[in-house]
Amino acid sequence: MKNIAVILAGGKGSRFGSELPKQFSKVAGKMVIEHTIAVFENNKSIDEICIISNSESIHLIDDLVLKNQFSKVKKVLLGGKERSDSSMAAINSYDFECNLIFHDAVRPLVTDIIINNTVSALCKNNVVDVAVKATDTIVNCSNGLINNIPNRDDLWNGQTPQAFKRSVIKKAYEYALSDPEFLATDDCGVVKKYLPVEDIYVVEGDVTNIKLTHKQDLFLIDKLFQLKTTEIVERYNVTKLNEAMKNDVVLIVGGSYGIGKSFHDELMRITHNVYSLSRSENGIDITNYTDVNNFIEKIYKTHGRIDKIIITAAKLDKQPLFNMSMEDVISSVDINYLSVINILKSSYEYLKESRGKVLLFTSSSYTRGRSSYSIYSSTKSAIVNLTQALSEEWYHDGITINCINPERTNTPMRTKNFGNEDQKTLLKSEDVAKVSLMSFLTNINGSVIDVKVNNE
């Protein structure tokens, strides 16, 4: 049966205090609704997308659908004043039995796991809700006094998506609309009240699948996007990469050893237009803007384009800050952060022309500063923030920028700081490079990509 995602974006957000409805607020480089649509667009369980809008915003949705080339979006419909009007617009727009998966446009952190579990549950159930167990004590109050404190073990917080066989939710609304006192804010609630014979199956959601309600929520959602990682687990496919990159001009910064060298070796099998930038190879100081700018300009003049940039260069001094000399501190900051800015600033116009792609590198230590990693951790956190910021700044230029976060990898830099470790516990740098290259075949943008190699 066809699975149709219905993105509910009809709200005007009058309480949000913004000129545009909250679904058009920017977070992590895109509008909130763009993130939401993209999850369903890329989910293999979803066959079609229908978006419900208000009349003032429908042109904005049409524009972003075209801009993002959301191929699964087949309908953009007008909703109405009430939530039920939006639901009915979707229900009435289809004249065949199908699965309708309703989701709030302002829940951009919904995951593939939630969507897949919801769709799977519809194979055996007519109605499916998504919820998470309540963690706070819930109190029932009136007139400022507590009437009752329900058992928290029985309480869940409802989320979306909510999914239905079309015939079932249609029948529930037919009964509801004949009730003069009907008022709905929740589609499962309509089924529960007007079709009590229907069981509502509950799929467990995720605490991060939050709804943008207040302006303060933007900061939380933005942080959650920063901490959220995207796994690239597709097997390395040199045929696909060769087709996509055979004519590309690629610059690797830090290509003389470690992961950078593995990128260089692998890319040389795909395209001969590969350049490696490092002091040991060509005497270029990557912390010197003029040197970097001149080198990148020469590449552009030679080929008339630069398509991909991969920056792996990094420095780790694993020691407490008070033991580090200021020279070492400055050197680490310059290599780990300033050099990245030098390269990206020098190459911006060329990447804009080619609608190019950039891969930066972070470390698992970016999520929390660690003892003896103070400079390294903070610079790697800065790289993540830089990725997010530039993905927004460069979004309309068609430049894609992501940040690779590999698991512990066997590199000379790691050996220097940790000594001889059990090789079975470390990834091989060539595997990290291969899996990272597969990200160039995706539409991911502004994300931390958690590289895990599938060794099955």
C-alpha positions in Angstrom: 0.0 0.0 0.0 1.3 3.5 -0.9 2.8 5.4 2.1 2.1 9.1 1.8 3.7 11.5 4.2 1.5 14.5 5.0 3.6 17.5 6.3 1.3 19.8 8.3 2.6 23.3 7.7 -0.6 25.3 7.8 0.1 27.2 11.1 0.7 30.9 11.0 2.8 31.0 14.2 1.2 34.2 15.5 2.4 33.4 19.0 6.0 32.8 17.8 6.7 36.6 17.4 8.2 36.4 14.0 7.3 37.9 10.6 7.2 34.4 9.0 5.5 31.3 10.4 7.9 29.3 12.6 8.3 26.5 10.1 10.3 29.0 7.9 12.7 29.9 10.7 16.4 29.1 9.9 18.2 26.4 11.9 21.4 24.5 11.0 21.6 26.1 7.6 18.1 25.6 6.3 14.5 26.4 7.1 12.9 24.1 9.7 10.4 22.8 7.1 13.2 22.0 4.7 14.9 19.7 7.2 11.5 18.0 7.9 10.7 17.5 4.2 14.2 16.2 3.5 13.9 13.4 6.1 10.8 12.1 4.4 12.2 12.7 0.9 15.2 10.6 1.7 13.3 7.8 3.6 12.9 4.7 1.5 9.6 3.8 3.2 7.9 6.9 1.9 6.4 6.9 -1.6 4.9 10.4 -1.8 4.8 13.7 0.1 1.8 16.0 0.5 2.3 19.4 2.2 -0.5 21.4 3.8 0.0 25.1 3.8 -1.8 28.3 4.6 -2.6 30.7 1.7 0.1 33.2 2.7 2.9 30.7 2.7 2.1 28.4 -0.2 4.5 30.3 -2.6 7.3 29.9 -0.1 6.8 26.1 -0.1 6.5 25.9 -3.9 9.9 27.8 -4.1 11.7 25.5 -1.6 10.3 22.4 -3.3 11.7 23.5 -6.6 15.0 24.7 -5.1 15.6 21.5 -3.3 14.2 19.3 -6.1 12.1 17.4 -3.7 10.8 14.8 -6.2 8.5 13.0 -3.8 6.4 16.1 -3.2 3.3 15.6 -5.4 0.8 17.9 -3.7 0.9 21.3 -1.9 -2.6 21.9 -0.6 -4.3 24.7 1.3 -5.3 23.9 4.8 -7.7 25.9 7.0 -8.1 27.7 10.2 -8.1 24.6 12.4 -5.8 21.6 12.6 -8.7 19.4 11.5 -9.0 21.4 8.3 -5.5 20.6 7.3 -5.9 16.9 8.0 -9.2 16.8 6.1 -7.5 18.5 3.1 -5.0 15.6 2.9 -7.7 12.9 3.4 -10.0 14.3 0.8 -7.2 14.8 -1.8 -6.8 11.0 -2.2 -9.6 8.8 -3.6 -7.9 5.4 -3.0 -6.8 3.4 0.1 -3.4 4.3 1.3 -1.4 4.9 4.4 -1.3 8.6 5.5 1.5 9.5 7.8 0.8 12.9 9.4 3.8 14.9 10.7 4.3 18.4 12.1 6.5 20.5 9.8 8.1 22.0 13.0 9.5 18.6 14.1 12.6 18.6 12.0 14.6 16.0 14.0 12.3 13.1 13.3 14.5 10.1 12.4 14.4 7.3 9.8 14.0 4.8 12.7 10.8 6.5 13.9 9.4 6.7 10.3 10.3 3.1 9.4 8.9 1.7 12.7 5.6 3.7 12.1 5.2 2.5 8.6 6.0 -1.1 9.7 3.4 -0.9 12.4 0.7 0.0 9.9 1.1 -3.4 8.3 -0.7 -4.9 11.4 -2.6 -1.9 12.7 -5.0 0.7 11.3 -3.8 3.6 13.6 -0.3 4.3 14.9 0.9 7.0 17.3 4.4 8.0 18.2 5.1 8.8 21.9 7.9 8.8 24.5 7.6 7.9 28.1 7.0 10.8 30.4 10.0 11.6 32.6 8.5 14.4 34.7 5.7 14.0 37.2 2.4 15.1 35.6 -0.1 16.9 37.8 -3.8 17.5 37.1 -4.7 21.1 38.3 -7.5 23.5 38.4 -7.8 26.9 40.1 -4.1 26.7 41.1 -4.6 23.4 43.1 -3.6 19.8 42.3 -6.6 17.5 41.7 -4.7 14.4 40.9 -1.2 13.0 40.3 -1.5 10.2 37.8 0.9 7.3 37.9 3.8 8.4 35.7 4.5 4.8 34.5 1.3 5.0 32.5 1.9 8.4 31.0 3.6 9.1 27.6 4.2 12.3 25.7 2.7 12.3 22.2 4.7 13.2 19.2 4.3 12.9 15.4 4.2 11.2 13.0 0.7 9.7 13.5 -0.3 7.2 10.8 -3.6 5.9 9.6 -5.2 3.8 7.0 -7.0 6.5 5.0 -10.4 4.8 5.3 -10.2 4.7 9.1 -9.1 8.3 9.7 -11.7 9.5 7.0 -14.5 7.7 8.9 -13.4 9.1 12.2 -13.5 12.6 10.9 -16.9 12.0 9.3 -18.3 11.2 12.7 -16.4 14.1 14.3 -17.6 16.7 11.9 -21.2 15.8 12.7 -20.5 16.7 16.3 -21.3 20.5 16.8 -18.9 20.6 19.7 -16.0 19.0 17.9 -12.6 20.6 18.3 -9.4 18.6 17.5 -5.7 19.3 17.9 -4.7 15.7 17.5 -5.7 13.2 14.8 -5.3 10.1 17.1 -7.5 11.9 19.5 -10.2 12.0 16.9 -10.0 8.3 16.3 -10.0 7.6 20.1 -13.1 9.6 20.6 -15.2 8.9 17.5 -13.9 5.4 16.6 -13.3 3.8 20.0 -13.4 0.3 18.6 -10.0 1.0 16.8 -6.9 0.2 18.8 -4.1 2.8 18.6 -0.7 1.2 18.5 2.1 3.2 20.0 5.6 3.3 18.5 8.3 4.7 20.7 9.6 8.0 19.6 12.7 9.9 20.6 13.3 12.7 23.1 15.1 14.7 20.5 12.0 14.7 18.2 10.9 17.9 19.7 8.4 20.4 18.4 9.4 24.0 17.7 6.9 26.0 19.7 8.8 29.0 21.3 11.7 31.0 20.0 13.9 29.5 22.7 13.3 26.1 21.1 15.4 27.3 18.1 18.5 27.3 20.2 17.8 23.8 21.5 17.0 22.4 18.1 20.2 24.0 16.6 22.3 22.4 19.3 20.6 19.0 18.7 21.4 19.3 15.0 25.0 20.0 15.9 25.2 16.9 18.1 23.2 14.8 15.7 25.4 12.6 13.5 24.6 11.1 10.1 26.0 7.6 9.5 27.3 6.8 6.1 27.2 3.0 6.0 26.8 2.3 2.3 29.6 0.1 1.0 32.3 1.7 -1.0 31.4 1.7 -4.7 34.3 2.8 -6.9 32.0 2.6 -10.0 29.5 5.1 -8.6 32.4 7.4 -7.5 34.1 7.1 -10.9 30.9 8.1 -12.7 30.4 11.0 -10.4 34.0 12.3 -10.0 36.0 11.2 -13.0 36.3 14.8 -14.3 36.5 16.5 -10.9 39.3 18.7 -9.7 40.0 17.8 -6.1 42.2 19.5 -3.5 43.3 17.5 -0.4 44.8 19.5 2.5 47.0 17.3 4.6 47.4 14.6 1.9 50.9 13.5 2.8 50.0 11.1 5.6 47.2 9.4 7.5 43.6 9.8 6.3 44.6 12.5 3.9 47.1 10.3 2.1 44.4 7.5 1.9 42.1 10.0 0.3 44.8 10.9 -2.2 45.7 7.3 -3.1 42.0 6.4 -3.6 41.1 9.5 -5.6 44.1 9.0 -7.9 42.3 5.8 -9.1 39.3 7.9 -10.0 40.6 11.1 -11.3 44.1 12.4 -12.0 43.1 16.0 -11.2 44.1 15.5 -7.5 46.2 18.1 -5.7 47.7 17.7 -2.2 48.6 20.7 -0.2 51.0 20.4 2.7 54.3 21.8 3.8 56.1 18.5 3.4 55.0 18.0 -0.2 55.1 21.5 -1.7 56.5 23.8 1.0 53.2 25.6 1.4 52.4 26.9 4.9 48.6 26.3 5.2 48.4 28.9 8.1 49.6 31.6 5.6 46.7 33.0 3.7 48.8 34.4 0.9 50.6 31.1 0.2 47.3 29.2 0.3 45.5 31.7 -1.9 48.3 31.6 -4.5 48.3 27.8 -4.6 44.6 27.5 -5.0 44.5 30.2 -7.7 47.1 28.2 -9.7 44.9 25.1 -9.6 41.9 27.1 -10.8 44.0 28.7 -13.7 45.2 25.2 -14.7 41.8 23.5 -14.9 39.3 26.4 -14.8 37.4 24.8 -11.9 37.7 23.3 -8.4 35.0 20.8 -7.5 35.9 19.2 -4.2 38.0 20.2 -1.2 38.9 17.7 1.6 40.7 19.1 4.7 42.2 16.5 7.0 45.3 18.5 8.3 45.3 18.6 12.1 47.6 18.8 15.1 47.1 17.0 18.4 49.3 17.7 21.5 47.9 15.5 24.2 48.9 17.3 27.3 47.5 19.7 29.9 47.3 23.3 28.8 49.7 24.5 31.5 52.4 22.2 30.0 52.0 23.6 26.5 54.2 26.4 25.3 52.4 29.4 23.7 54.2 28.5 20.5 52.5 25.0 20.6 49.1 26.5 21.5 49.3 29.0 18.6 50.5 26.3 16.2 47.6 24.0 17.1 45.0 26.7 16.7 46.5 27.9 13.4 46.7 24.4 11.9 43.4 23.1 13.2 41.3 26.2 12.6 42.9 29.2 11.0 44.2 27.1 8.1 40.7 25.8 7.4 39.5 29.4 7.1 42.4 30.3 4.8 41.5 27.5 2.5 37.8 28.0 2.4 38.0 31.8 2.0 40.5 31.4 -0.8 38.4 28.8 -2.6 34.9 30.2 -2.1 34.5 31.9 -5.5 35.7 28.7 -7.3 33.4 26.5 -5.3 30.5 28.8 -6.0 31.2 28.5 -9.7 31.3 24.7 -9.6 28.6 24.3 -6.9 31.3 22.3 -5.2 31.5 20.1 -2.1 33.7 20.4 1.0 34.6 17.8 3.7 36.1 19.0 6.9 37.2 16.7 9.8 36.3 16.8 13.4 36.8 14.4 16.3 34.5 12.8 18.9 36.1 15.1 21.4 34.2 18.0 19.9 31.1 17.3 21.9 32.8 17.8 25.3 36.1 19.3 26.2 38.4 16.7 27.7 41.3 17.0 30.0 44.7 17.1 28.1 42.7 17.8 24.9 41.7 21.4 25.7 43.1 23.0 22.5 42.3 20.1 20.2 38.8 19.6 21.5 37.9 23.3 21.3 39.3 23.7 17.8 37.4 20.6 16.6 34.2 22.0 18.1 34.9 25.2 16.2 35.1 23.2 13.0 31.6 21.8 13.6 30.3 25.3 14.2 32.1 26.6 11.1 30.5 23.8 9.1 27.0 24.7 10.2 27.6 28.5 9.7 29.0 28.1 6.2 26.3 25.6 5.2 23.9 28.4 5.8 25.9 31.2 4.3 26.7 29.2 1.2 23.4 27.5 0.9 22.1 29.6 -2.0 25.5 29.3 -3.7 24.9 25.6 -4.1 28.0 24.7 -2.1 27.7 21.6 0.2 29.9 21.4 3.3 30.0 18.6 5.9 32.2 17.5 8.7 33.5 13.9 9.0 33.6 12.4 12.5 35.5 9.1 12.2 35.8 6.6 14.9 39.3 6.0 16.4 41.6 5.6 13.4 45.1 4.3 13.0 47.1 7.3 11.9 50.6 8.6 12.6 49.2 11.4 14.7 47.4 8.9 16.9 50.4 6.7 17.3 52.5 9.7 18.3 50.0 10.6 21.1 48.9 7.2 22.2 51.7 4.8 21.4 51.1 1.2 20.1 47.4 0.2 20.4 45.5 -2.9 19.6 45.0 -2.5 15.8 41.7 -4.5 16.1 40.2 -1.5 18.0 41.1 1.1 15.4 39.8 1.8 11.9 42.1 1.8 8.9 42.6 5.2 7.4 41.9 3.9 3.9 38.5 2.6 5.1 37.7 6.0 6.6 38.6 7.7 3.3 36.5 5.3 1.2 33.4 5.6 3.3 33.8 9.4 3.6 34.0 9.7 -0.2 30.6 8.1 -0.4 29.2 11.2 1.3 29.9 13.1 -2.0 27.0 11.0 -3.5 24.5 12.3 -1.0 22.5 15.5 -0.5 23.6 15.8 3.1 24.6 19.4 4.0 25.8 21.1 7.2 26.0 17.9 9.1 28.5 16.0 11.2 28.8 12.7 9.4 29.7 9.8 11.8 31.8 7.5 9.7 31.4 3.8 10.6 32.8 1.2 8.3 30.6 -1.8 7.6 32.9 -4.8 7.7 30.3 -7.5 7.2 
